[in-house]
């Protein structure tokens, strides 16, 4: 239904990609609601959200309320009278007066196959946990955290060494497609309740979660490295220095030694490190105050002691 009046609510790049997909489809976005500008970088320059940038580029009125829980959004709802509100990673829980206002409700695009991975970081956790598939789900929003009835769902296969950042880009495109399809067919889609007994939770990612435990299996370590890329990045310690691991591959070998021990360097492959059930080839690494580089490049000007135990 392309004539529906749509209020769009979202903040980061995945939301902007979905919003642009809706614009390209000719859907009628009457206004955009996003988070206030925030300071970024060393200069703490105030930067707009990606959704604000997209809205401004497409001449869509944009609003950035500091708060919404105490009817702060009601004047905009009454002014624009949206038939439906599309929500993608807005960043705040929507109060009941917002959820109940539009005729067709608030439709959220969530980047997981609900009820799995409710919460803030579904893409990262699907990679970290070694899922073969993930996907996107559109749902009618309820007051719980990602608990609403499902509308449409499409899945996508996760590559063996696909990073969260790479998957994020593909999921944003898929999410835009599914959100458009949902809105265009909103009157003909029968909502399906989630099975709340099958839900899993995807909490926010922290830097501390990126520390590699070399007593884990090689697949778990590989998936942690992929899942933490591009932020905050998996890491280990070499002689007391934090070393970020950008990319790695599972080894076919089963080396002997202690978990975390550097077994050898092989040009083109990197550093072979022992873990509980085999080995991992560390490829691209980053030492403090250094750029990201392949182990081969790093060793042209630095040394790494074979036999050293990574912590």
C-alpha positions as CSV (number, residue, x, y, z in Angstrom):
1,X,0.0,0.0,0.0
2,X,2.1,2.9,-1.3
3,X,-0.4,5.5,-0.3
4,X,-0.1,4.9,3.4
5,X,1.3,7.8,5.4
6,X,4.5,6.4,7.1
7,X,6.4,7.8,10.0
8,X,9.9,6.4,10.0
9,X,11.8,5.9,13.3
10,X,15.4,4.9,13.3
11,X,19.0,6.0,14.0
12,X,22.1,4.1,12.6
13,X,23.2,3.0,9.2
14,X,21.1,-0.1,9.0
15,X,18.0,2.1,9.6
16,X,19.1,4.5,6.9
17,X,19.6,1.7,4.4
18,X,16.0,0.5,5.1
19,X,14.7,4.0,4.9
20,X,16.4,4.5,1.5
21,X,14.9,1.2,0.2
22,X,11.4,2.5,1.2
23,X,12.1,5.8,-0.6
24,X,13.3,4.0,-3.7
25,X,10.1,1.9,-3.7
26,X,8.0,5.0,-3.7
27,X,6.6,4.5,-0.2
28,X,5.1,7.7,1.4
29,X,7.4,8.6,4.3
30,X,5.9,11.8,5.7
31,X,8.5,12.4,8.4
32,X,11.5,10.8,10.2
33,X,12.2,10.6,13.9
34,X,15.8,9.9,15.0
35,X,18.1,10.4,17.9
36,X,19.7,13.8,18.6
37,X,23.0,14.6,17.1
38,X,26.0,13.4,19.2
39,X,29.6,14.4,19.5
40,X,32.0,12.1,17.7
41,X,35.8,11.9,17.1
42,X,38.6,13.6,18.8
43,X,37.2,17.1,18.1
44,X,33.8,16.1,19.6
45,X,32.1,17.6,16.5
46,X,28.3,17.2,16.6
47,X,27.4,14.7,14.0
48,X,23.9,13.8,12.6
49,X,22.6,10.3,12.6
50,X,22.6,8.3,9.4
51,X,18.8,8.5,9.3
52,X,18.9,12.3,9.6
53,X,21.4,12.5,6.7
54,X,19.1,10.2,4.5
55,X,16.0,12.2,5.4
56,X,17.6,15.6,4.6
57,X,19.0,14.2,1.3
58,X,15.5,13.2,0.3
59,X,13.6,16.3,1.6
60,X,11.8,14.4,4.4
61,X,11.1,16.4,7.5
62,X,13.2,15.1,10.4
63,X,12.7,15.5,14.1
64,X,15.1,14.6,17.0
65,X,13.2,14.6,20.3
66,X,15.4,14.2,23.5
67,X,12.5,12.3,25.1
68,X,9.4,10.5,23.9
69,X,7.9,8.7,26.9
70,X,5.7,11.5,28.3
71,X,3.7,12.4,25.2
72,X,6.5,14.4,23.7
73,X,5.8,12.8,20.3
74,X,2.1,13.3,20.4
75,X,2.1,16.7,18.6
76,X,4.0,15.1,15.7
77,X,1.6,12.2,15.6
78,X,-1.4,14.5,15.5
79,X,0.2,16.7,12.9
80,X,1.2,13.9,10.5
81,X,-1.4,11.3,11.4
82,X,0.7,8.3,10.2
83,X,-1.2,5.2,9.1
84,X,1.8,3.1,10.1
85,X,5.1,3.7,11.9
86,X,8.2,1.9,10.6
87,X,10.9,1.3,13.2
88,X,14.5,0.2,12.6
89,X,17.0,0.4,15.5
90,X,15.5,3.7,16.9
91,X,17.3,3.2,20.2
92,X,14.5,3.9,22.6
93,X,11.5,1.8,23.8
94,X,8.3,3.2,22.4
95,X,5.6,4.0,24.9
96,X,2.0,2.7,24.5
97,X,0.7,6.0,23.2
98,X,3.0,5.7,20.2
99,X,2.4,2.0,19.7
100,X,-1.4,2.5,19.7
101,X,-1.6,5.6,17.5
102,X,-1.4,4.4,13.9
103,X,-4.1,2.3,12.2
104,X,-1.7,-0.4,11.2
105,X,0.5,-0.2,14.3
106,X,4.2,0.1,14.6
107,X,6.2,-2.3,12.4
108,X,9.7,-3.1,13.4
109,X,12.4,-4.7,11.3
110,X,14.6,-6.9,13.6
111,X,17.9,-8.4,12.4
112,X,17.3,-12.0,13.5
113,X,15.0,-15.0,13.0
114,X,12.8,-14.2,16.0
115,X,12.3,-15.4,18.7
116,X,16.0,-16.1,18.6
117,X,18.3,-13.2,19.4
118,X,16.0,-10.6,20.8
119,X,18.0,-7.5,21.9
120,X,20.6,-5.1,20.9
121,X,23.2,-7.2,19.0
122,X,21.5,-10.0,17.1
123,X,23.9,-9.9,14.1
124,X,27.1,-10.2,16.2
125,X,25.8,-12.9,18.4
126,X,24.6,-15.0,15.4
127,X,28.1,-14.9,14.1
128,X,29.8,-15.5,17.5
129,X,27.6,-18.5,18.3
130,X,28.4,-20.1,14.9
131,X,24.9,-20.0,13.5
132,X,24.6,-21.4,10.0
133,X,21.7,-19.1,9.2
134,X,20.3,-15.9,10.4
135,X,17.7,-13.5,8.9
136,X,15.3,-10.6,9.4
137,X,11.9,-10.5,10.9
138,X,9.3,-7.8,10.7
139,X,6.9,-7.7,13.6
140,X,4.1,-5.6,15.1
141,X,5.7,-3.9,18.1
142,X,4.5,-4.6,21.6
143,X,5.7,-3.2,24.9
144,X,8.1,-6.1,25.5
145,X,11.6,-6.3,24.1
146,X,11.2,-7.7,20.5
147,X,8.2,-9.8,21.7
148,X,5.6,-8.7,19.1
149,X,3.7,-10.9,16.6
150,X,5.7,-11.7,13.5
151,X,4.7,-10.5,10.1
152,X,7.4,-11.6,7.5
153,X,10.6,-13.5,7.9
154,X,13.5,-14.3,5.5
155,X,16.7,-16.1,6.3
156,X,20.2,-15.7,5.0
157,X,23.2,-18.0,5.1
158,X,26.3,-16.9,7.1
159,X,29.6,-17.5,5.4
160,X,32.3,-19.6,7.2
161,X,34.6,-16.6,7.7
162,X,32.0,-13.8,7.3
163,X,32.5,-11.0,9.7
164,X,29.7,-9.2,11.6
165,X,30.4,-6.1,9.5
166,X,30.1,-8.0,6.2
167,X,26.9,-9.7,7.4
168,X,25.6,-6.4,8.7
169,X,25.8,-4.9,5.2
170,X,23.9,-7.8,3.6
171,X,21.3,-7.8,6.4
172,X,20.6,-4.1,6.0
173,X,19.7,-4.7,2.3
174,X,17.6,-7.7,3.1
175,X,15.9,-5.8,6.0
176,X,14.9,-3.0,3.6
177,X,13.4,-5.5,1.1
178,X,11.4,-7.3,3.8
179,X,10.2,-4.0,5.4
180,X,9.0,-2.7,2.1
181,X,7.2,-6.0,1.3
182,X,5.6,-5.9,4.8
183,X,4.3,-2.4,4.4
184,X,3.0,-2.9,0.9
185,X,1.1,-6.0,2.0
186,X,0.2,-5.0,5.5
187,X,-3.6,-5.6,5.1
188,X,-3.0,-9.2,3.8
189,X,-0.4,-10.5,6.3
190,X,-1.7,-12.5,9.2
191,X,0.4,-11.8,12.4
192,X,2.0,-14.9,14.0
193,X,2.6,-15.0,17.7
194,X,6.2,-15.8,18.8
195,X,6.9,-18.9,20.8
196,X,8.3,-17.2,23.9
197,X,9.7,-20.5,25.2
198,X,12.2,-20.5,22.3
199,X,13.6,-17.0,22.7
200,X,17.3,-16.2,23.1
201,X,18.8,-12.9,24.1
202,X,21.5,-10.9,22.3
203,X,22.9,-8.3,24.8
204,X,25.0,-5.4,23.8
205,X,28.7,-6.2,22.9
206,X,31.5,-4.9,25.2
207,X,35.2,-4.7,24.6
208,X,35.9,-7.3,27.3
209,X,33.9,-9.9,25.4
210,X,36.5,-9.9,22.7
211,X,39.3,-11.5,24.8
212,X,40.3,-14.9,23.3
213,X,40.3,-17.9,25.6
214,X,42.8,-20.2,23.9
215,X,41.4,-23.2,25.8
216,X,38.3,-22.9,23.6
217,X,37.9,-24.9,20.4
218,X,39.2,-23.6,17.1
219,X,35.7,-23.0,15.6
220,X,34.6,-21.0,18.7
221,X,37.7,-18.9,18.5
222,X,37.3,-18.4,14.8
223,X,33.7,-17.3,15.2
224,X,34.6,-14.9,18.0
225,X,37.1,-13.2,15.8
226,X,34.6,-12.9,13.0
227,X,31.8,-11.8,15.3
228,X,33.9,-9.0,16.9
229,X,34.9,-7.5,13.6
230,X,34.7,-4.6,13.0
231,X,34.0,-3.6,16.6
232,X,35.4,-4.0,19.2
233,X,37.7,-6.7,17.7
234,X,38.9,-9.9,19.3
235,X,42.2,-9.6,21.1
236,X,44.9,-11.5,23.0
237,X,48.0,-10.5,24.9
238,X,51.6,-11.0,23.7
239,X,54.2,-10.2,26.4
240,X,51.7,-7.9,28.2
241,X,50.7,-6.0,25.0
242,X,47.1,-6.1,23.7
243,X,47.1,-7.5,20.1
244,X,43.9,-7.2,18.2
245,X,43.1,-10.1,15.8
246,X,41.4,-8.8,12.6
247,X,41.2,-12.1,10.7
248,X,42.2,-15.8,11.2
249,X,41.6,-19.2,9.6
250,X,41.2,-22.6,11.1
251,X,44.1,-24.9,10.6
252,X,43.9,-28.5,9.4
253,X,46.8,-29.4,11.7
254,X,46.6,-30.6,15.3
255,X,49.8,-29.1,16.8
256,X,51.2,-30.1,20.2
257,X,52.0,-27.6,22.9
258,X,50.2,-25.4,25.4
259,X,46.9,-23.6,24.6
260,X,47.8,-20.2,23.2
261,X,51.3,-21.1,22.2
262,X,52.7,-19.7,19.0
263,X,53.8,-22.8,17.1
264,X,55.4,-21.3,14.0
265,X,55.2,-18.6,11.2
266,X,54.4,-19.7,7.7
267,X,54.5,-17.1,4.9
268,X,51.1,-16.5,3.3
269,X,49.3,-18.2,6.3
270,X,50.5,-16.2,9.3
271,X,51.0,-17.5,12.8
272,X,49.9,-20.9,13.9
273,X,48.6,-20.8,17.5
274,X,47.6,-23.9,19.5
275,X,44.1,-24.1,21.0
276,X,42.2,-26.9,22.7
277,X,41.3,-29.0,19.7
278,X,43.8,-27.9,17.0
279,X,45.2,-24.7,15.7
280,X,44.3,-21.2,14.3
281,X,46.3,-19.3,11.7
282,X,46.4,-15.6,12.8
283,X,46.5,-13.6,9.6
284,X,45.9,-9.8,10.1
285,X,46.8,-8.4,13.5
286,X,47.2,-5.0,15.1
287,X,49.6,-4.0,17.9
288,X,49.0,-0.8,20.0
289,X,49.7,2.4,18.0
290,X,50.3,0.3,14.9
291,X,48.2,-0.1,11.8
292,X,46.4,-3.3,10.9
293,X,48.8,-5.6,8.9
294,X,49.2,-9.2,7.9
295,X,51.6,-11.1,10.1
296,X,54.0,-11.5,7.2
297,X,54.2,-7.7,6.9
298,X,54.5,-7.2,10.6
299,X,57.5,-9.6,10.8
300,X,59.4,-7.6,8.2
301,X,60.2,-5.0,10.9
302,X,59.4,-6.7,14.2
303,X,59.9,-10.1,15.9
304,X,57.4,-12.5,17.4
305,X,59.0,-15.3,19.5
306,X,58.0,-18.8,18.5
307,X,56.9,-20.8,21.6
308,X,55.6,-17.7,23.4
309,X,52.2,-18.2,25.1
310,X,49.5,-15.8,24.2
311,X,47.3,-14.9,27.1
